Amino acid sequence: MDETTTAPRIEDVTKPARPKLHKVILLNDHYTPRGFVVRVLKAEFGMGEGRAHGVMMTAHRLGSCVVAVFTKEVAEEKATRATDAARKEG
């Protein structure tokens, strides 16, 4: 009599989906002082002086620049805090 060997079933392991990421974009305007933009980038996004200055200058030259990429909630919070700081500063 032939013996039949069956392979064990392999169960599909489902990984949780990664959350969608959202960009925080810095837009250039002709009103906000450059020094203030650098201060906000350092305070809200944890950038060093050189990196913050580079991001600010890129937005100045090109009209916009991606500051960072976060999950939706974090991106909204950071963008809102940066906008609020600008409004408070005038």
Secondary structure, DSSP 4 states (H G I P E B T S, - for coil): -PPP--PPPPPPPPPPPPPPEEEEEEEP-SSS-HHHHHHHHHHHH---HHHHHHHHHHHHHHSEEEEEEEEHHHHHHHHHHHHHHHHHH-
